[in-house]
Amino acid sequence: MAKRIEITVGADGNYSIDAMEGFGGQSCEQKTANIISILGGVEQDKKYKPEYFDPDGDNLNELWNGR
């Protein structure tokens, strides 16, 4: 699966980073940390998706919920 990260920059210069697809477990934090380091600034308002808690990337959350 391809990995995709979306970076949105507002008119005020603030930005948000969203690991959209292809990440399981904490791999998203490792990749986005590199981007934050390059862009500068301090991370604010961090939100975790269900995939963060699925380190094997096998979508167990979806299996448990019958999806």
Secondary structure, DSSP 8 states (H G I E B T S, - for coil): ---EEEEEE-TTS-EEEEEEES--TTHHHHHHHHHHHHH-S---S----GGGG-TT-S-HHHHHTT-
